[in-house]
Amino acid sequence: MKIGEFVQQCRTTKDAVRYYEELGLILPQRGQSFKEYGEDELSDFQAIKEMQQLGMSLKIIQSIFSIKRTKKCGSSVLIKTILEQLKKERLKLSTEEQSIRRKKKDIDLLIEALQNTQLIEEERAANDRENL
C-alpha cells in the first residue's frame, strides 16, 4: 500500500511516518516511484505506539528495533532488552506514584487547615454579631 492508505490505517500523519522512517523504525519497500508499506510496517507502527504509551522514548524504541532486526524477534537479547526497559518504566511510574501520593496528602492537610481557619473565622464573626 502507498503512504496515504498506510496513514489512514494507522490513524497518523505522513510526517509521523516519514519521521519514523528517518529514525529507521519503519522500513517500507522501495518501489519504482513510491514506497510500499505492508503488514510488517503496520505491525512495527503498532509496536512503536504501544511502547510510547508505556513511556518508552523513541531512542529506546530505536535500540529495541535495532536488536529486533539483527537478532530477530524472540531472541534472548531482544527479550532481555525489552524486560529491562519495562522494569525501568515501572520503577519510574512507582516513583511518580509516590510523589503524587505525597502531594495529595499535603493538599489534604492544607485543605483541612484552611477549612478549620474558615470555621474559626465564621464562629468569631457570629460571636461578634451576638455581642453587638
N, CA, C and O atoms as CSV, one atom per row, in Angstrom:
chain,resi,resn,atom,element,x,y,z
A,1,MET,N,N,0.842,-1.174,0.000
A,1,MET,CA,C,0.000,0.000,0.000
A,1,MET,C,C,0.888,1.237,0.000
A,1,MET,O,O,2.032,1.204,0.453
A,2,LYS,N,N,0.334,2.328,-0.518
A,2,LYS,CA,C,1.056,3.594,-0.536
A,2,LYS,C,C,0.879,4.294,0.807
A,2,LYS,O,O,0.083,3.873,1.646
A,3,ILE,N,N,1.636,5.370,0.990
A,3,ILE,CA,C,1.662,6.059,2.278
A,3,ILE,C,C,0.284,6.577,2.691
A,3,ILE,O,O,-0.045,6.557,3.877
A,4,GLY,N,N,-0.520,7.035,1.747
A,4,GLY,CA,C,-1.846,7.555,2.077
A,4,GLY,C,C,-2.715,6.511,2.762
A,4,GLY,O,O,-3.353,6.794,3.776
A,5,GLU,N,N,-2.739,5.306,2.207
A,5,GLU,CA,C,-3.527,4.227,2.803
A,5,GLU,C,C,-2.925,3.799,4.143
A,5,GLU,O,O,-3.650,3.518,5.097
A,6,PHE,N,N,-1.594,3.752,4.205
A,6,PHE,CA,C,-0.910,3.381,5.442
A,6,PHE,C,C,-1.266,4.368,6.561
A,6,PHE,O,O,-1.570,3.962,7.683
A,7,VAL,N,N,-1.226,5.650,6.247
A,7,VAL,CA,C,-1.541,6.705,7.205
A,7,VAL,C,C,-2.976,6.549,7.703
A,7,VAL,O,O,-3.248,6.699,8.894
A,8,GLN,N,N,-3.885,6.249,6.790
A,8,GLN,CA,C,-5.288,6.052,7.174
A,8,GLN,C,C,-5.437,4.864,8.119
A,8,GLN,O,O,-6.113,4.963,9.143
A,9,GLN,N,N,-4.815,3.758,7.782
A,9,GLN,CA,C,-4.935,2.559,8.616
A,9,GLN,C,C,-4.322,2.775,9.992
A,9,GLN,O,O,-4.827,2.260,10.990
A,10,CYS,N,N,-3.246,3.528,10.045
A,10,CYS,CA,C,-2.554,3.753,11.316
A,10,CYS,C,C,-3.123,4.948,12.084
A,10,CYS,O,O,-2.780,5.165,13.246
A,11,ARG,N,N,-3.973,5.703,11.443
A,11,ARG,CA,C,-4.541,6.920,12.045
A,11,ARG,C,C,-3.438,7.850,12.528
A,11,ARG,O,O,-3.373,8.234,13.696
A,12,THR,N,N,-2.580,8.192,11.585
A,12,THR,CA,C,-1.452,9.069,11.886
A,12,THR,C,C,-1.267,10.050,10.743
A,12,THR,O,O,-2.155,10.212,9.905
A,13,THR,N,N,-0.134,10.695,10.710
A,13,THR,CA,C,0.151,11.658,9.642
A,13,THR,C,C,1.321,11.178,8.794
A,13,THR,O,O,2.115,10.339,9.219
A,14,LYS,N,N,1.409,11.725,7.596
A,14,LYS,CA,C,2.545,11.401,6.731
A,14,LYS,C,C,3.850,11.849,7.380
A,14,LYS,O,O,4.872,11.170,7.276
A,15,ASP,N,N,3.804,12.995,8.050
A,15,ASP,CA,C,5.013,13.498,8.716
A,15,ASP,C,C,5.507,12.519,9.781
A,15,ASP,O,O,6.710,12.283,9.902
A,16,ALA,N,N,4.581,11.953,10.550
A,16,ALA,CA,C,4.975,10.993,11.585
A,16,ALA,C,C,5.602,9.759,10.950
A,16,ALA,O,O,6.623,9.262,11.427
A,17,VAL,N,N,4.999,9.270,9.888
A,17,VAL,CA,C,5.532,8.086,9.198
A,17,VAL,C,C,6.918,8.384,8.645
A,17,VAL,O,O,7.837,7.578,8.792
A,18,ARG,N,N,7.063,9.515,8.025
A,18,ARG,CA,C,8.379,9.875,7.458
A,18,ARG,C,C,9.436,10.040,8.555
A,18,ARG,O,O,10.598,9.680,8.369
A,19,TYR,N,N,9.017,10.587,9.694
A,19,TYR,CA,C,9.949,10.734,10.815
A,19,TYR,C,C,10.392,9.362,11.316
A,19,TYR,O,O,11.575,9.150,11.583
A,20,TYR,N,N,9.457,8.441,11.444
A,20,TYR,CA,C,9.814,7.079,11.869
A,20,TYR,C,C,10.716,6.405,10.840
A,20,TYR,O,O,11.587,5.611,11.197
A,21,GLU,N,N,10.512,6.716,9.585
A,21,GLU,CA,C,11.409,6.195,8.538
A,21,GLU,C,C,12.820,6.751,8.735
A,21,GLU,O,O,13.801,6.011,8.650
A,22,GLU,N,N,12.919,8.062,8.999
A,22,GLU,CA,C,14.229,8.694,9.227
A,22,GLU,C,C,14.953,8.035,10.401
A,22,GLU,O,O,16.173,7.875,10.380
A,23,LEU,N,N,14.180,7.655,11.428
A,23,LEU,CA,C,14.773,7.015,12.605
A,23,LEU,C,C,15.076,5.534,12.375
A,23,LEU,O,O,15.686,4.881,13.222
A,24,GLY,N,N,14.650,5.017,11.239
A,24,GLY,CA,C,14.885,3.607,10.942
A,24,GLY,C,C,13.904,2.677,11.645
A,24,GLY,O,O,14.168,1.483,11.789
A,25,LEU,N,N,12.776,3.223,12.080
A,25,LEU,CA,C,11.792,2.401,12.784
A,25,LEU,C,C,10.826,1.723,11.807
A,25,LEU,O,O,10.385,0.598,12.041
A,26,ILE,N,N,10.511,2.402,10.739
A,26,ILE,CA,C,9.656,1.836,9.688
A,26,ILE,C,C,10.488,1.794,8.416
A,26,ILE,O,O,11.073,2.798,8.008
A,27,LEU,N,N,10.533,0.625,7.799
A,27,LEU,CA,C,11.367,0.440,6.611
A,27,LEU,C,C,10.528,-0.101,5.454
A,27,LEU,O,O,10.514,-1.306,5.200
A,28,PRO,N,N,9.823,0.802,4.751
A,28,PRO,CA,C,8.997,0.331,3.642
A,28,PRO,C,C,9.856,-0.156,2.472
A,28,PRO,O,O,11.019,0.222,2.336
A,29,GLN,N,N,9.267,-0.987,1.646
A,29,GLN,CA,C,9.946,-1.452,0.435
A,29,GLN,C,C,9.952,-0.302,-0.569
A,29,GLN,O,O,8.997,0.470,-0.650
A,30,ARG,N,N,11.021,-0.201,-1.318
A,30,ARG,CA,C,11.118,0.859,-2.327
A,30,ARG,C,C,10.589,0.315,-3.650
A,30,ARG,O,O,11.096,-0.671,-4.185
A,31,GLY,N,N,9.551,0.986,-4.165
A,31,GLY,CA,C,9.012,0.622,-5.472
A,31,GLY,C,C,9.698,1.431,-6.548
A,31,GLY,O,O,10.712,2.086,-6.308
A,32,GLN,N,N,9.126,1.375,-7.739
A,32,GLN,CA,C,9.697,2.136,-8.865
A,32,GLN,C,C,9.690,3.641,-8.574
A,32,GLN,O,O,10.706,4.321,-8.715
A,33,SER,N,N,8.516,4.145,-8.162
A,33,SER,CA,C,8.419,5.589,-7.940
A,33,SER,C,C,7.809,5.929,-6.577
A,33,SER,O,O,7.567,7.099,-6.280
A,34,PHE,N,N,7.563,4.919,-5.759
A,34,PHE,CA,C,6.962,5.176,-4.448
A,34,PHE,C,C,7.365,4.085,-3.472
A,34,PHE,O,O,7.904,3.047,-3.855
A,35,LYS,N,N,7.092,4.343,-2.212
A,35,LYS,CA,C,7.382,3.369,-1.166
A,35,LYS,C,C,6.162,2.482,-0.983
A,35,LYS,O,O,5.024,2.925,-1.143
A,36,GLU,N,N,6.412,1.239,-0.651
A,36,GLU,CA,C,5.340,0.262,-0.459
A,36,GLU,C,C,5.342,-0.183,1.003
A,36,GLU,O,O,6.330,-0.724,1.501
A,37,TYR,N,N,4.213,0.056,1.681
A,37,TYR,CA,C,4.048,-0.306,3.084
A,37,TYR,C,C,3.206,-1.574,3.163
A,37,TYR,O,O,2.194,-1.708,2.476
A,38,GLY,N,N,3.641,-2.502,4.014
A,38,GLY,CA,C,2.926,-3.761,4.142
A,38,GLY,C,C,2.605,-4.094,5.593
A,38,GLY,O,O,2.623,-3.228,6.468
A,39,GLU,N,N,2.314,-5.355,5.821
A,39,GLU,CA,C,1.941,-5.830,7.157
A,39,GLU,C,C,3.069,-5.630,8.177
A,39,GLU,O,O,2.814,-5.302,9.336
A,40,ASP,N,N,4.302,-5.826,7.742
A,40,ASP,CA,C,5.434,-5.631,8.668
A,40,ASP,C,C,5.480,-4.190,9.178
A,40,ASP,O,O,5.710,-3.944,10.362
A,41,GLU,N,N,5.259,-3.255,8.274
A,41,GLU,CA,C,5.295,-1.843,8.671
A,41,GLU,C,C,4.102,-1.508,9.572
A,41,GLU,O,O,4.238,-0.729,10.516
A,42,LEU,N,N,2.948,-2.088,9.286
A,42,LEU,CA,C,1.783,-1.889,10.162
A,42,LEU,C,C,2.073,-2.416,11.564
A,42,LEU,O,O,1.780,-1.751,12.558
A,43,SER,N,N,2.651,-3.611,11.636
A,43,SER,CA,C,2.993,-4.204,12.935
A,43,SER,C,C,4.032,-3.362,13.667
A,43,SER,O,O,3.929,-3.142,14.874
A,44,ASP,N,N,5.033,-2.893,12.923
A,44,ASP,CA,C,6.066,-2.054,13.534
A,44,ASP,C,C,5.466,-0.755,14.063
A,44,ASP,O,O,5.799,-0.319,15.165
A,45,PHE,N,N,4.586,-0.138,13.281
A,45,PHE,CA,C,3.960,1.103,13.723
A,45,PHE,C,C,3.161,0.877,14.999
A,45,PHE,O,O,3.240,1.675,15.933
A,46,GLN,N,N,2.400,-0.195,15.043
A,46,GLN,CA,C,1.607,-0.504,16.244
A,46,GLN,C,C,2.526,-0.741,17.445
A,46,GLN,O,O,2.231,-0.293,18.553
A,47,ALA,N,N,3.627,-1.436,17.225
A,47,ALA,CA,C,4.584,-1.694,18.311
A,47,ALA,C,C,5.187,-0.388,18.817
A,47,ALA,O,O,5.352,-0.202,20.023
A,48,ILE,N,N,5.512,0.508,17.903
A,48,ILE,CA,C,6.065,1.811,18.291
A,48,ILE,C,C,5.084,2.544,19.186
A,48,ILE,O,O,5.457,3.044,20.247
A,49,LYS,N,N,3.834,2.609,18.760
A,49,LYS,CA,C,2.808,3.317,19.529
A,49,LYS,C,C,2.583,2.669,20.897
A,49,LYS,O,O,2.413,3.375,21.891
A,50,GLU,N,N,2.580,1.351,20.957
A,50,GLU,CA,C,2.405,0.659,22.237
A,50,GLU,C,C,3.556,0.972,23.186
A,50,GLU,O,O,3.343,1.235,24.370
A,51,MET,N,N,4.776,0.940,22.657
A,51,MET,CA,C,5.935,1.235,23.507
A,51,MET,C,C,5.923,2.687,23.973
A,51,MET,O,O,6.289,2.977,25.112
A,52,GLN,N,N,5.505,3.600,23.098
A,52,GLN,CA,C,5.411,5.002,23.507
A,52,GLN,C,C,4.364,5.168,24.603
A,52,GLN,O,O,4.572,5.925,25.551
A,53,GLN,N,N,3.246,4.468,24.479
A,53,GLN,CA,C,2.208,4.558,25.508
A,53,GLN,C,C,2.710,4.031,26.846
A,53,GLN,O,O,2.219,4.444,27.897
A,54,LEU,N,N,3.667,3.138,26.819
A,54,LEU,CA,C,4.261,2.619,28.051
A,54,LEU,C,C,5.342,3.540,28.595
A,54,LEU,O,O,5.917,3.280,29.652
A,55,GLY,N,N,5.616,4.623,27.866
A,55,GLY,CA,C,6.567,5.619,28.353
A,55,GLY,C,C,7.956,5.521,27.754
A,55,GLY,O,O,8.854,6.254,28.168
A,56,MET,N,N,8.153,4.641,26.798
A,56,MET,CA,C,9.488,4.489,26.207
A,56,MET,C,C,9.746,5.602,25.204
A,56,MET,O,O,8.865,5.988,24.436
A,57,SER,N,N,10.959,6.104,25.227
A,57,SER,CA,C,11.350,7.157,24.285
A,57,SER,C,C,11.643,6.539,22.920
A,57,SER,O,O,11.849,5.331,22.801
A,58,LEU,N,N,11.658,7.378,21.907
A,58,LEU,CA,C,11.975,6.884,20.561
A,58,LEU,C,C,13.405,6.349,20.501
A,58,LEU,O,O,13.686,5.425,19.738
A,59,LYS,N,N,14.296,6.913,21.286
A,59,LYS,CA,C,15.683,6.420,21.323
A,59,LYS,C,C,15.723,4.972,21.819
A,59,LYS,O,O,16.426,4.134,21.254
A,60,ILE,N,N,14.972,4.690,22.866
A,60,ILE,CA,C,14.912,3.320,23.392
A,60,ILE,C,C,14.250,2.402,22.372
A,60,ILE,O,O,14.703,1.278,22.155
A,61,ILE,N,N,13.188,2.878,21.753
A,61,ILE,CA,C,12.491,2.074,20.738
A,61,ILE,C,C,13.429,1.780,19.574
A,61,ILE,O,O,13.413,0.675,19.030
A,62,GLN,N,N,14.239,2.751,19.191
A,62,GLN,CA,C,15.230,2.531,18.135
A,62,GLN,C,C,16.176,1.395,18.502
A,62,GLN,O,O,16.466,0.534,17.672
A,63,SER,N,N,16.657,1.389,19.742
A,63,SER,CA,C,17.594,0.335,20.137
A,63,SER,C,C,16.906,-1.030,20.137
A,63,SER,O,O,17.513,-2.033,19.760
A,64,ILE,N,N,15.647,-1.067,20.555
A,64,ILE,CA,C,14.894,-2.327,20.539
A,64,ILE,C,C,14.708,-2.810,19.098
A,64,ILE,O,O,14.894,-3.990,18.803
A,65,PHE,N,N,14.340,-1.886,18.204
A,65,PHE,CA,C,14.147,-2.266,16.799
A,65,PHE,C,C,15.466,-2.709,16.162
A,65,PHE,O,O,15.490,-3.618,15.333
A,66,SER,N,N,16.548,-2.064,16.554
A,66,SER,CA,C,17.855,-2.453,16.025
A,66,SER,C,C,18.175,-3.896,16.407
A,66,SER,O,O,18.634,-4.684,15.579
A,67,ILE,N,N,17.929,-4.226,17.666
A,67,ILE,CA,C,18.160,-5.608,18.126
A,67,ILE,C,C,17.215,-6.560,17.404
A,67,ILE,O,O,17.616,-7.645,16.984
A,68,LYS,N,N,15.979,-6.156,17.266
A,68,LYS,CA,C,14.973,-6.996,16.583
A,68,LYS,C,C,15.419,-7.319,15.156
A,68,LYS,O,O,15.255,-8.444,14.683
A,69,ARG,N,N,15.978,-6.330,14.486
A,69,ARG,CA,C,16.364,-6.541,13.086
A,69,ARG,C,C,17.652,-7.363,12.954
A,69,ARG,O,O,17.840,-8.080,11.972
A,70,THR,N,N,18.526,-7.253,13.941
A,70,THR,CA,C,19.778,-8.017,13.847
A,70,THR,C,C,19.671,-9.403,14.476
A,70,THR,O,O,20.247,-10.366,13.970
A,71,LYS,N,N,18.937,-9.499,15.571
A,71,LYS,CA,C,18.854,-10.775,16.299
A,71,LYS,C,C,17.541,-11.528,16.046
A,71,LYS,O,O,17.418,-12.702,16.393
A,72,LYS,N,N,16.569,-10.848,15.443
A,72,LYS,CA,C,15.242,-11.395,15.133
A,72,LYS,C,C,14.341,-11.418,16.366
A,72,LYS,O,O,14.802,-11.408,17.507
A,73,CYS,N,N,13.040,-11.451,16.088
A,73,CYS,CA,C,12.030,-11.497,17.151
A,73,CYS,C,C,12.206,-12.768,17.974
A,73,CYS,O,O,12.528,-13.830,17.443
A,74,GLY,N,N,11.992,-12.641,19.257
A,74,GLY,CA,C,12.077,-13.804,20.135
A,74,GLY,C,C,13.481,-14.118,20.618
A,74,GLY,O,O,13.668,-15.047,21.405
A,75,SER,N,N,14.471,-13.361,20.162
A,75,SER,CA,C,15.834,-13.631,20.610
A,75,SER,C,C,15.958,-13.264,22.081
A,75,SER,O,O,15.258,-12.382,22.579
A,76,SER,N,N,16.847,-13.948,22.758
A,76,SER,CA,C,17.018,-13.687,24.192
A,76,SER,C,C,17.508,-12.269,24.447
A,76,SER,O,O,17.130,-11.664,25.449
A,77,VAL,N,N,18.333,-11.730,23.571
A,77,VAL,CA,C,18.839,-10.364,23.732
A,77,VAL,C,C,17.691,-9.368,23.620
A,77,VAL,O,O,17.605,-8.419,24.400
A,78,LEU,N,N,16.808,-9.588,22.645
A,78,LEU,CA,C,15.668,-8.695,22.460
A,78,LEU,C,C,14.739,-8.759,23.661
A,78,LEU,O,O,14.322,-7.725,24.183
A,79,ILE,N,N,14.419,-9.951,24.093
A,79,ILE,CA,C,13.535,-10.130,25.246
A,79,ILE,C,C,14.137,-9.490,26.491
A,79,ILE,O,O,13.437,-8.813,27.244
A,80,LYS,N,N,15.431,-9.703,26.710
A,80,LYS,CA,C,16.115,-9.124,27.871
A,80,LYS,C,C,16.075,-7.596,27.816
A,80,LYS,O,O,15.826,-6.950,28.834
A,81,THR,N,N,16.315,-7.022,26.657
A,81,THR,CA,C,16.304,-5.569,26.498
A,81,THR,C,C,14.920,-4.999,26.790
A,81,THR,O,O,14.791,-3.998,27.494
A,82,ILE,N,N,13.896,-5.635,26.252
A,82,ILE,CA,C,12.529,-5.172,26.483
A,82,ILE,C,C,12.170,-5.295,27.961
A,82,ILE,O,O,11.570,-4.386,28.534
A,83,LEU,N,N,12.532,-6.403,28.571
A,83,LEU,CA,C,12.262,-6.588,30.003
A,83,LEU,C,C,12.930,-5.503,30.842
A,83,LEU,O,O,12.316,-4.950,31.755
A,84,GLU,N,N,14.177,-5.206,30.533
A,84,GLU,CA,C,14.901,-4.167,31.274
A,84,GLU,C,C,14.204,-2.821,31.143
A,84,GLU,O,O,14.053,-2.095,32.125
A,85,GLN,N,N,13.781,-2.492,29.930
A,85,GLN,CA,C,13.114,-1.213,29.712
A,85,GLN,C,C,11.764,-1.151,30.431
A,85,GLN,O,O,11.404,-0.124,31.007
A,86,LEU,N,N,11.028,-2.255,30.391
A,86,LEU,CA,C,9.743,-2.290,31.085
A,86,LEU,C,C,9.925,-2.146,32.592
A,86,LEU,O,O,9.139,-1.464,33.250
A,87,LYS,N,N,10.956,-2.783,33.139
A,87,LYS,CA,C,11.232,-2.661,34.578
A,87,LYS,C,C,11.611,-1.224,34.932
A,87,LYS,O,O,11.203,-0.718,35.977
A,88,LYS,N,N,12.386,-0.563,34.075
A,88,LYS,CA,C,12.752,0.835,34.312
A,88,LYS,C,C,11.511,1.722,34.291
A,88,LYS,O,O,11.354,2.600,35.140
A,89,GLU,N,N,10.640,1.493,33.330
A,89,GLU,CA,C,9.410,2.287,33.243
A,89,GLU,C,C,8.528,2.059,34.464
A,89,GLU,O,O,7.919,2.997,34.978
A,90,ARG,N,N,8.460,0.816,34.927
A,90,ARG,CA,C,7.649,0.505,36.112
A,90,ARG,C,C,8.208,1.214,37.345
A,90,ARG,O,O,7.449,1.765,38.142
A,91,LEU,N,N,9.518,1.201,37.501
A,91,LEU,CA,C,10.153,1.894,38.619
A,91,LEU,C,C,9.883,3.401,38.550
A,91,LEU,O,O,9.581,4.038,39.559
A,92,LYS,N,N,9.997,3.947,37.358
A,92,LYS,CA,C,9.724,5.371,37.157
A,92,LYS,C,C,8.281,5.694,37.546
A,92,LYS,O,O,8.028,6.699,38.209
A,93,LEU,N,N,7.347,4.857,37.141
A,93,LEU,CA,C,5.938,5.068,37.488
A,93,LEU,C,C,5.713,4.962,38.993
A,93,LEU,O,O,4.940,5.730,39.566
A,94,SER,N,N,6.385,4.015,39.625
A,94,SER,CA,C,6.251,3.864,41.080
A,94,SER,C,C,6.748,5.111,41.801
A,94,SER,O,O,6.131,5.569,42.763
A,95,THR,N,N,7.854,5.651,41.333
A,95,THR,CA,C,8.406,6.871,41.921
A,95,THR,C,C,7.429,8.040,41.728
A,95,THR,O,O,7.186,8.811,42.656
A,96,GLU,N,N,6.878,8.163,40.525
A,96,GLU,CA,C,5.903,9.220,40.258
A,96,GLU,C,C,4.659,9.038,41.123
A,96,GLU,O,O,4.097,10.011,41.625
A,97,GLU,N,N,4.237,7.797,41.291
A,97,GLU,CA,C,3.059,7.499,42.108
A,97,GLU,C,C,3.290,7.942,43.558
A,97,GLU,O,O,2.409,8.542,44.172
A,98,GLN,N,N,4.469,7.647,44.100
A,98,GLN,CA,C,4.790,8.054,45.466
A,98,GLN,C,C,4.775,9.579,45.590
A,98,GLN,O,O,4.276,10.132,46.570
A,99,SER,N,N,5.322,10.233,44.595
A,99,SER,CA,C,5.350,11.697,44.604
A,99,SER,C,C,3.922,12.252,44.571
A,99,SER,O,O,3.612,13.204,45.287
A,100,ILE,N,N,3.083,11.681,43.771
A,100,ILE,CA,C,1.687,12.126,43.684
A,100,ILE,C,C,0.973,11.896,45.007
A,100,ILE,O,O,0.207,12.750,45.453
A,101,ARG,N,N,1.216,10.755,45.638
A,101,ARG,CA,C,0.591,10.477,46.939
A,101,ARG,C,C,1.019,11.515,47.988
A,101,ARG,O,O,0.199,11.982,48.779
A,102,ARG,N,N,2.319,11.870,47.984
A,102,ARG,CA,C,2.798,12.886,48.937
A,102,ARG,C,C,2.130,14.232,48.680
A,102,ARG,O,O,1.690,14.904,49.614
A,103,LYS,N,N,2.056,14.619,47.422
A,103,LYS,CA,C,1.426,15.893,47.081
A,103,LYS,C,C,-0.048,15.887,47.471
A,103,LYS,O,O,-0.561,16.880,47.987
A,104,LYS,N,N,-0.716,14.785,47.230
A,104,LYS,CA,C,-2.136,14.680,47.579
A,104,LYS,C,C,-2.319,14.815,49.091
A,104,LYS,O,O,-3.240,15.490,49.551
A,105,LYS,N,N,-1.438,14.170,49.862
A,105,LYS,CA,C,-1.508,14.262,51.318
A,105,LYS,C,C,-1.278,15.702,51.773
A,105,LYS,O,O,-1.982,16.192,52.656
A,106,ASP,N,N,-0.301,16.379,51.179
A,106,ASP,CA,C,-0.025,17.777,51.523
A,106,ASP,C,C,-1.228,18.666,51.203
A,106,ASP,O,O,-1.577,19.558,51.977
A,107,ILE,N,N,-1.847,18.416,50.072
A,107,ILE,CA,C,-3.030,19.198,49.692
A,107,ILE,C,C,-4.172,18.931,50.671
A,107,ILE,O,O,-4.870,19.860,51.078
A,108,ASP,N,N,-4.366,17.670,51.047
A,108,ASP,CA,C,-5.414,17.337,52.016
A,108,ASP,C,C,-5.186,18.061,53.344
A,108,ASP,O,O,-6.132,18.569,53.947
A,109,LEU,N,N,-3.937,18.107,53.797
A,109,LEU,CA,C,-3.625,18.803,55.049
A,109,LEU,C,C,-3.890,20.299,54.931
A,109,LEU,O,O,-4.404,20.919,55.862
A,110,LEU,N,N,-3.543,20.868,53.799
A,110,LEU,CA,C,-3.779,22.294,53.586
A,110,LEU,C,C,-5.281,22.587,53.523
A,110,LEU,O,O,-5.740,23.583,54.083
A,111,ILE,N,N,-6.035,21.742,52.858
A,111,ILE,CA,C,-7.495,21.913,52.804
A,111,ILE,C,C,-8.077,21.873,54.211
A,111,ILE,O,O,-8.901,22.711,54.577
A,112,GLU,N,N,-7.643,20.900,54.987
A,112,GLU,CA,C,-8.140,20.767,56.366
A,112,GLU,C,C,-7.801,22.011,57.188
A,112,GLU,O,O,-8.648,22.524,57.919
A,113,ALA,N,N,-6.587,22.484,57.071
A,113,ALA,CA,C,-6.176,23.667,57.833
A,113,ALA,C,C,-6.995,24.889,57.423
A,113,ALA,O,O,-7.421,25.666,58.276
A,114,LEU,N,N,-7.214,25.059,56.123
A,114,LEU,CA,C,-7.991,26.206,55.656
A,114,LEU,C,C,-9.457,26.101,56.073
A,114,LEU,O,O,-10.084,27.103,56.417
A,115,GLN,N,N,-9.991,24.899,56.042
A,115,GLN,CA,C,-11.374,24.720,56.491
A,115,GLN,C,C,-11.504,25.033,57.978
A,115,GLN,O,O,-12.478,25.660,58.395
A,116,ASN,N,N,-10.536,24.606,58.774
A,116,ASN,CA,C,-10.545,24.924,60.206
A,116,ASN,C,C,-10.446,26.429,60.429
A,116,ASN,O,O,-11.150,26.978,61.276
A,117,THR,N,N,-9.591,27.086,59.687
A,117,THR,CA,C,-9.450,28.540,59.784
A,117,THR,C,C,-10.760,29.219,59.414
A,117,THR,O,O,-11.178,30.176,60.065
A,118,GLN,N,N,-11.397,28.726,58.379
A,118,GLN,CA,C,-12.669,29.286,57.942
A,118,GLN,C,C,-13.733,29.122,59.034
A,118,GLN,O,O,-14.496,30.053,59.295
A,119,LEU,N,N,-13.791,27.959,59.666
A,119,LEU,CA,C,-14.760,27.718,60.733
A,119,LEU,C,C,-14.518,28.649,61.915
A,119,LEU,O,O,-15.461,29.202,62.481
A,120,ILE,N,N,-13.266,28.817,62.280
A,120,ILE,CA,C,-12.919,29.706,63.400
A,120,ILE,C,C,-13.359,31.130,63.089
A,120,ILE,O,O,-13.931,31.811,63.941
A,121,GLU,N,N,-13.088,31.579,61.855
A,121,GLU,CA,C,-13.470,32.934,61.461
A,121,GLU,C,C,-14.989,33.102,61.455
A,121,GLU,O,O,-15.501,34.144,61.866
A,122,GLU,N,N,-15.710,32.079,60.992
A,122,GLU,CA,C,-17.178,32.143,60.984
A,122,GLU,C,C,-17.720,32.182,62.409
A,122,GLU,O,O,-18.661,32.928,62.683
A,123,GLU,N,N,-17.150,31.398,63.323
A,123,GLU,CA,C,-17.572,31.406,64.731
A,123,GLU,C,C,-17.280,32.762,65.371
A,123,GLU,O,O,-18.105,33.290,66.118
A,124,ARG,N,N,-16.119,33.317,65.081
A,124,ARG,CA,C,-15.736,34.617,65.624
A,124,ARG,C,C,-16.701,35.698,65.123
A,124,ARG,O,O,-17.123,36.561,65.893
A,125,ALA,N,N,-17.042,35.650,63.862
A,125,ALA,CA,C,-17.974,36.630,63.289
A,125,ALA,C,C,-19.354,36.482,63.915
A,125,ALA,O,O,-20.019,37.484,64.181
A,126,ALA,N,N,-19.797,35.246,64.156
A,126,ALA,CA,C,-21.105,35.006,64.791
A,126,ALA,C,C,-21.097,35.542,66.223
A,126,ALA,O,O,-22.065,36.166,66.658
A,127,ASN,N,N,-20.023,35.305,66.946
A,127,ASN,CA,C,-19.897,35.801,68.330
A,127,ASN,C,C,-19.910,37.331,68.354
A,127,ASN,O,O,-20.538,37.938,69.221
A,128,ASP,N,N,-19.216,37.944,67.400
A,128,ASP,CA,C,-19.193,39.409,67.325
A,128,ASP,C,C,-20.589,39.969,67.080
A,128,ASP,O,O,-20.958,40.993,67.655
A,129,ARG,N,N,-21.360,39.308,66.235
A,129,ARG,CA,C,-22.723,39.755,65.961
A,129,ARG,C,C,-23.604,39.614,67.209
A,129,ARG,O,O,-24.449,40.468,67.477
A,130,GLU,N,N,-23.403,38.541,67.962
A,130,GLU,CA,C,-24.190,38.314,69.178
A,130,GLU,C,C,-23.851,39.349,70.256
A,130,GLU,O,O,-24.725,39.761,71.019
A,131,ASN,N,N,-22.621,39.753,70.317
A,131,ASN,CA,C,-22.191,40.717,71.332
A,131,ASN,C,C,-22.588,42.153,71.005
A,131,ASN,O,O,-22.444,43.040,71.846
A,132,LEU,N,N,-23.072,42.381,69.831
A,132,LEU,CA,C,-23.476,43.749,69.459
A,132,LEU,C,C,-24.804,44.066,69.987
A,132,LEU,O,O,-25.305,45.170,69.773
